[in-house]
């Protein structure tokens, strides 16, 4: 070890994987002569090493540190990406996670992992870092998976999609950089040929789905968003079912998605609740009776959308809904009350 900084040399050995097994064992137990913030980093490196025996011991030792020591470790010069990842996974303290989320060395994977778990104040820090979100849209995607996602952060994440991806596509259209294909109604003979082939609820045959799956499987999220926004009807009907919310949302925001497409999507049980909620909150689409009826009748539609629409259905559809065991009990009961009210 260098005479001037033995602790730093000891930490460097652990970080670089050059420490002896005995030193690693002592370090995993928190029994090496290092300042608290350096000991945090040493133990975090052992956790990140993947050694099942030492990592388990280190994870237990990690519990002894207070928030001040963890925060100091996060802010210490030279802290490593894998150390930040280990610290993120072993604390829920916002005092520690706030500087960790802001840190330049934190990985996109760690931010995505945190996005699915942290509370609203930390969600705000994540969604504010637009440079990161542009580099790794998966962070936004995982935010939408957070069960504690605040309505304000959801709104801002939607705005991010609109501002940084779809705005770029609209600007490209305005500049004439992309030649759009005009979707025309197929001739009657072609429609009859398609009708003879078995298709799913999105109007896609098995062959079409296999072909589209093979095409998009190797695409990045940004590439899929672009295809969802400007693709043909088959591509959009396929991508609206994508598990990535940014991709499915791009289909709904596409100027090529017309009322007829929205009516088809509203009837699909393979789309997410977020897709159905977005359709239900579009005033222009809710003025289209067929779209509204399909949203209410879709068992996957969220109750905060469907209950307010039941009273707008005509008497015939309310009676049908009152006996439909596929919809949630609350929707069916509400429809029964409306039918009873009109009959009295």
JOZI-V361738 format. One record per residue. RES is the residue in one small letter. SS is DSSP state (A for helix, B for strand, O for the rest). BURIAL is b if it has 24 or more other ideal C-beta (glycine too) atoms within 12 Angstrom, else e. Layout:
BEGIN
[[RES/SS/BURIAL] [RES/SS/BURIAL]]
END
This chain:
BEGIN
[[x/O/e] [x/O/e] [x/O/e] [x/O/e] [x/O/e] [x/A/e] [x/A/e] [x/A/b] [x/A/e] [x/A/b] [x/A/b] [x/A/b] [x/A/b] [x/A/b] [x/A/b] [x/O/e] [x/O/e] [x/O/e] [x/O/b] [x/O/e] [x/A/e] [x/A/e] [x/A/b] [x/A/b] [x/A/e] [x/A/b] [x/A/b] [x/A/b] [x/O/b] [x/O/b] [x/O/e] [x/O/b] [x/O/e] [x/O/b] [x/O/e] [x/A/b] [x/A/b] [x/A/b] [x/A/b] [x/A/b] [x/A/b] [x/A/b] [x/A/b] [x/A/b] [x/A/b] [x/A/b] [x/A/b] [x/A/b] [x/A/b] [x/O/e] [x/O/e] [x/A/e] [x/A/e] [x/A/b] [x/A/b] [x/A/e] [x/A/b] [x/A/b] [x/A/b] [x/A/e] [x/A/b] [x/A/b] [x/O/e] [x/O/e] [x/O/b] [x/O/e] [x/A/e] [x/A/e] [x/A/b] [x/A/b] [x/A/b] [x/A/b] [x/A/b] [x/A/b] [x/A/b] [x/O/b] [x/O/e] [x/O/e] [x/O/b] [x/O/b] [x/A/b] [x/A/b] [x/A/b] [x/A/b] [x/A/b] [x/A/b] [x/A/b] [x/A/b] [x/A/b] [x/O/b] [x/O/b] [x/O/e] [x/O/e] [x/A/e] [x/A/e] [x/A/b] [x/A/b] [x/A/b] [x/A/b] [x/A/b] [x/A/b] [x/A/b] [x/O/b] [x/O/e] [x/O/b] [x/O/b] [x/O/b] [x/A/b] [x/A/e] [x/A/b] [x/A/b] [x/A/b] [x/A/b] [x/A/b] [x/A/b] [x/O/b] [x/O/b] [x/O/b] [x/O/b] [x/A/e] [x/A/e] [x/A/b] [x/A/b] [x/A/b] [x/A/b] [x/A/b] [x/A/b] [x/A/b] [x/O/b] [x/A/e] [x/A/e] [x/A/b] [x/A/b] [x/A/e] [x/A/e] [x/O/b] [x/O/b] [x/A/b] [x/A/b] [x/A/b] [x/A/b] [x/A/b] [x/A/b] [x/O/b] [x/O/b] [x/O/b] [x/O/e] [x/O/e] [x/O/b] [x/O/e] [x/A/e] [x/A/e] [x/A/b] [x/A/b] [x/A/e] [x/A/b] [x/A/b] [x/A/b] [x/A/e] [x/A/b] [x/A/b] [x/A/e] [x/A/e] [x/A/b] [x/A/b] [x/A/b] [x/A/e] [x/A/e] [x/A/b] [x/A/e] [x/A/e] [x/A/e] [x/A/e] [x/A/e] [x/O/e] [x/O/e] [x/O/e] [x/O/e] [x/O/e] [x/O/e] [x/O/e] [x/O/e] [x/O/e] [x/O/e] [x/O/e] [x/O/e] [x/O/e] [x/A/e] [x/A/e] [x/A/e] [x/A/e] [x/A/e] [x/A/e] [x/A/e] [x/A/e] [x/O/e] [x/O/e] [x/O/e] [x/B/e] [x/O/e] [x/O/e] [x/O/b] [x/O/b] [x/O/b] [x/B/e] [x/A/e] [x/A/e] [x/A/b] [x/A/b] [x/A/e] [x/A/e] [x/A/b] [x/A/e] [x/A/e] [x/A/e] [x/A/b] [x/O/e] [x/O/e] [x/O/e] [x/O/e] [x/A/b] [x/A/b] [x/A/b] [x/A/b] [x/A/b] [x/A/b] [x/A/b] [x/A/b] [x/A/b] [x/A/b] [x/O/b] [x/O/b] [x/A/b] [x/A/b] [x/A/b] [x/A/b] [x/A/b] [x/A/b] [x/A/b] [x/O/b] [x/O/b] [x/O/b] [x/O/e] [x/O/b] [x/A/b] [x/A/b] [x/A/b] [x/A/b] [x/A/b] [x/A/b] [x/A/b] [x/A/b] [x/A/b] [x/O/b] [x/O/e] [x/O/b] [x/O/b] [x/O/e] [x/A/e] [x/A/e] [x/A/b] [x/A/b] [x/A/b] [x/A/b] [x/A/b] [x/A/b] [x/O/b] [x/O/b] [x/O/e] [x/O/b] [x/O/b] [x/O/b] [x/A/b] [x/A/b] [x/A/b] [x/A/b] [x/A/b] [x/A/b] [x/A/b] [x/A/b] [x/O/b] [x/O/b] [x/A/e] [x/A/e] [x/A/b] [x/A/b] [x/O/e] [x/O/e] [x/A/e] [x/A/b] [x/A/b] [x/A/b] [x/A/b] [x/A/b] [x/A/b] [x/A/b] [x/A/b] [x/O/b] [x/O/b] [x/O/b] [x/O/b] [x/O/b] [x/A/b] [x/A/e] [x/A/b] [x/A/b] [x/A/b] [x/A/e] [x/A/b] [x/A/b] [x/O/e] [x/O/b] [x/O/b] [x/O/e] [x/A/e] [x/A/e] [x/A/b] [x/A/b] [x/A/e] [x/A/e] [x/A/b] [x/A/b] [x/O/e] [x/O/b] [x/O/e] [x/O/e] [x/O/b] [x/O/b] [x/A/e] [x/A/e] [x/A/b] [x/A/b] [x/A/e] [x/A/b] [x/A/b] [x/A/e] [x/A/e] [x/A/b] [x/A/b] [x/A/e] [x/A/e] [x/A/e] [x/A/e] [x/O/e]]
END
